[in-house]
Amino acid sequence: KDLPDSVRQGQRITTMPSGQARFPCAPSMFKFAQHGKHGAWVSELLPNLASVVDDMAIIKTMHTEAINHDPAITYIQTGSQIPGRPSMGAWASYGIGSVNEDLPAYVVLHSRIAAGSQTQALFSRLWGSGFLQTKHAGVALRSSGDPVLYLSNPPGVSAETRRTMLDGLAELNQKKQAQVGDPEIASRIAQYEMAFRMQSSVPELADISKESAETLAMYGDEVKTPGTFAYNCLLARRLAERGVRFTQVFLRGWDHHGNLPKQIPNLSKAMDQPAAALIKDLKQR
């Protein structure tokens, strides 16, 4: 009853956020220039990516009616604002499978939030399998501690003991599958076996000690610090070499509500060199 007549009658009205009386339009405070054979416009904040812009796919044709971050990124990842659809990587896993039995077909790398950046949530549905079998969901490697939770054996449990436990568990699951015919049980068995093999493959993947000094320098100073975007970009190359079909490297913190002129350069710097290095590294190999 306290609403204006225009609202009650269904007319569209506009409200100003945070008490703004007007919406001024301002140009970017950073310079843009054209780069590469096709003249792609790139900000001065991304000089390294500008040098490899011809090796990048820049998609300009996508749009969404979502006005908030969460449904928008869900849309980007799954093609729908509503959670529950398979993600891009899950479709890739479903469609072409994997050539490495010791690593998942779809891996997600979480990068630490860069210094001075805003915190920002990531949800597992962004790399989920939706209505596909769960074996096609992305396996997220964490930025600190064990790359995968519960992958390491607890104290007092040897690899042989773990193998015996998994064999017994597989037998029980196979009996249950024979009774009910649920294909998800077969996926669960396969995931347990994958986890067992990853106990050896993941530590080898994360060991960058044999990378050349030239390669490490190309990714930047933070490449030796696990969990950084630079480190994860190098891991993405190592995953590609090992036959992982689809890898996503997430770098959060772009949701700026204030102090943007200072935060954008910091985050761009953390992202620019490693991302360009990944492209160069993959191409030269």
C-alpha positions in Angstrom: 0.0 0.0 0.0 3.0 2.3 0.4 4.1 1.9 -3.2 3.5 4.7 -5.7 0.6 4.3 -8.1 3.1 3.8 -11.0 4.5 0.7 -9.4 1.2 -0.8 -8.4 0.0 -0.3 -12.0 3.0 -2.2 -13.4 4.8 0.7 -14.9 8.6 0.4 -15.1 10.6 2.8 -12.9 14.3 3.2 -12.3 16.0 3.5 -9.0 19.5 4.9 -8.4 21.9 2.7 -6.5 23.7 4.0 -3.4 22.0 7.4 -3.6 23.4 8.4 -7.0 21.5 11.2 -8.6 23.0 10.6 -12.0 24.9 8.1 -14.0 28.0 9.8 -15.5 29.8 8.2 -18.4 33.6 8.3 -18.2 36.2 7.0 -20.6 38.7 4.4 -19.4 41.7 5.8 -17.6 43.9 3.2 -19.3 44.9 3.3 -23.0 43.8 0.7 -25.6 45.6 -0.1 -28.8 45.2 -2.5 -31.6 47.5 -5.6 -31.8 48.2 -8.5 -34.0 47.2 -9.2 -37.6 43.5 -8.6 -37.0 43.9 -5.4 -34.9 42.4 -6.7 -31.7 42.0 -4.0 -29.1 43.9 -4.7 -25.9 44.4 -2.6 -22.8 47.8 -1.3 -21.9 47.4 -3.3 -18.6 47.9 -6.5 -20.7 51.1 -6.0 -22.7 52.1 -9.7 -22.6 48.7 -11.0 -23.8 48.8 -8.3 -26.5 51.9 -9.9 -27.9 50.1 -13.3 -28.4 46.6 -11.9 -29.2 46.6 -13.7 -32.6 46.8 -17.0 -30.7 43.7 -16.2 -28.6 40.1 -16.7 -29.4 38.2 -13.5 -28.3 34.4 -14.2 -28.3 32.3 -11.1 -28.8 29.0 -12.6 -29.7 27.8 -13.9 -26.3 25.3 -12.1 -24.1 23.1 -12.9 -21.1 20.1 -11.3 -19.5 21.6 -12.2 -16.1 22.4 -9.0 -14.1 24.2 -10.6 -11.2 27.6 -12.3 -11.1 26.5 -15.7 -9.9 23.9 -16.5 -12.6 26.1 -14.8 -15.2 29.1 -17.0 -14.5 26.8 -20.1 -14.2 25.6 -19.2 -17.7 29.1 -18.8 -19.0 30.1 -22.2 -17.6 27.0 -24.2 -18.4 24.9 -22.3 -20.9 22.1 -21.8 -18.4 21.5 -19.3 -15.6 19.8 -22.0 -13.6 22.2 -24.5 -11.9 22.0 -28.1 -12.9 23.3 -28.2 -16.5 26.7 -29.9 -17.3 29.7 -27.6 -17.5 31.8 -27.1 -20.6 34.5 -29.4 -19.3 32.0 -32.1 -18.4 30.7 -32.1 -22.0 34.3 -32.4 -23.2 34.9 -35.4 -20.9 31.7 -37.0 -22.0 32.4 -36.4 -25.7 36.0 -37.3 -26.1 37.1 -39.0 -22.9 40.7 -39.1 -21.7 44.0 -40.5 -23.0 45.5 -40.6 -19.4 44.0 -43.2 -17.0 45.9 -41.7 -14.1 44.4 -38.2 -14.3 40.9 -36.9 -14.8 39.8 -35.7 -18.2 38.7 -32.4 -16.7 40.7 -30.5 -14.1 40.0 -27.2 -12.3 42.8 -25.2 -10.8 41.9 -22.7 -8.0 44.4 -19.8 -7.8 45.0 -17.8 -4.7 43.4 -14.4 -4.6 46.0 -11.8 -5.7 47.2 -9.3 -3.1 44.8 -6.5 -2.6 41.9 -8.1 -4.5 38.3 -8.6 -3.5 37.3 -12.0 -2.2 35.0 -13.9 -4.5 33.2 -17.2 -4.1 33.5 -20.2 -6.5 30.8 -22.9 -6.6 31.4 -26.5 -7.5 28.4 -26.4 -9.9 30.6 -24.3 -12.2 32.5 -27.5 -13.1 29.8 -30.0 -12.3 28.5 -32.8 -14.5 24.7 -31.9 -14.2 22.7 -34.8 -15.5 25.8 -36.6 -16.9 27.6 -39.2 -14.9 29.6 -37.7 -12.0 32.8 -39.1 -13.5 32.6 -36.2 -16.0 32.7 -33.5 -13.4 35.8 -31.4 -13.0 38.3 -32.4 -10.3 39.4 -29.3 -8.5 43.0 -29.0 -7.3 43.3 -26.7 -4.3 45.7 -23.8 -4.0 47.2 -24.9 -0.6 47.8 -28.1 1.3 47.1 -31.4 -0.5 46.0 -30.6 -4.1 43.0 -33.0 -3.6 41.4 -33.5 -0.2 41.8 -37.0 1.3 44.0 -38.2 -1.6 46.9 -38.9 0.8 46.8 -42.0 2.9 46.3 -41.2 6.7 49.1 -42.1 9.0 49.5 -45.8 9.4 47.8 -46.7 6.2 50.1 -48.1 3.5 49.5 -48.3 -0.3 49.0 -52.0 0.1 46.3 -51.5 2.8 44.6 -48.9 0.7 44.6 -51.3 -2.3 43.0 -54.1 -0.2 40.3 -51.7 1.1 39.4 -50.5 -2.4 39.2 -54.1 -3.7 36.8 -54.9 -0.9 34.8 -51.8 -1.5 34.6 -52.5 -5.3 33.3 -56.0 -4.6 30.5 -54.6 -2.4 29.7 -51.9 -5.0 29.6 -54.4 -7.8 27.1 -56.6 -5.9 24.9 -53.6 -5.4 25.1 -52.6 -9.0 24.1 -56.1 -10.1 21.0 -55.8 -7.8 19.8 -52.3 -8.8 21.6 -51.6 -12.2 22.4 -48.0 -11.2 25.1 -46.7 -13.6 26.2 -44.2 -11.0 27.6 -47.0 -8.9 30.0 -47.9 -11.8 31.0 -44.2 -11.8 31.7 -44.4 -8.1 33.9 -47.5 -8.5 35.8 -45.7 -11.4 36.3 -42.6 -9.2 37.8 -44.6 -6.3 40.2 -46.3 -8.7 41.1 -42.9 -10.3 41.8 -41.5 -6.8 44.1 -44.4 -6.1 46.1 -43.8 -9.3 46.2 -40.0 -8.6 48.1 -40.7 -5.4 51.1 -41.2 -7.6 50.2 -39.0 -10.6 49.3 -35.8 -8.8 52.6 -35.5 -6.8 54.5 -36.0 -10.0 52.4 -33.4 -11.8 53.0 -30.9 -9.1 56.8 -31.4 -9.0 58.2 -28.6 -11.2 61.8 -29.0 -10.1 62.9 -30.3 -13.5 61.4 -27.3 -15.4 64.2 -25.2 -17.0 65.1 -21.8 -15.6 64.0 -20.3 -18.9 60.6 -21.8 -18.7 60.1 -20.7 -15.1 61.3 -17.1 -15.9 58.7 -17.0 -18.7 55.9 -17.5 -16.2 57.2 -14.9 -13.7 58.4 -14.6 -10.2 55.3 -16.3 -8.6 55.6 -19.5 -10.6 57.5 -21.3 -7.8 54.7 -20.5 -5.2 52.1 -23.3 -5.2 48.6 -21.9 -5.7 49.4 -18.7 -7.5 48.0 -18.1 -10.9 51.5 -18.4 -12.4 52.0 -21.7 -10.8 48.6 -23.0 -12.0 49.3 -21.8 -15.5 52.4 -23.9 -15.6 50.4 -26.9 -14.1 47.9 -26.4 -16.9 50.6 -26.9 -19.5 51.9 -30.0 -17.6 48.3 -31.3 -17.5 47.9 -30.8 -21.3 51.2 -32.7 -21.8 49.7 -35.6 -19.8 46.6 -35.8 -21.9 44.1 -34.0 -19.7 41.5 -32.8 -22.2 40.1 -29.8 -20.5 41.7 -27.5 -17.8 40.3 -24.3 -16.3 42.4 -21.9 -14.3 40.3 -19.7 -12.1 41.6 -16.3 -10.8 39.1 -14.6 -8.6 38.9 -11.0 -7.4 37.6 -9.1 -10.4 34.4 -8.1 -8.6 35.5 -4.5 -7.9 33.1 -2.3 -6.0 35.6 0.4 -5.1 39.2 1.4 -5.5 39.1 0.0 -9.0 42.0 2.2 -10.5 44.4 0.6 -8.0 43.1 -2.9 -7.9 42.6 -3.5 -11.7 46.4 -2.9 -12.4 47.4 -5.3 -9.6 45.2 -8.1 -10.7 46.0 -7.6 -14.4 49.7 -7.8 -13.5 49.2 -11.1 -11.7 47.3 -12.5 -14.7 49.0 -11.0 -17.8 52.5 -12.6 -17.9 51.5 -16.2 -16.7 48.5 -16.4 -19.2 50.7 -15.2 -22.1 53.5 -17.6 -21.0 51.0 -20.5 -21.0 50.0 -19.7 -24.6 53.7 -19.4 -25.7 54.7 -22.6 -23.8 52.0 -24.7 -25.4 52.7 -23.3 -28.9 56.5 -24.0 -28.7 55.8 -27.5 -27.6 
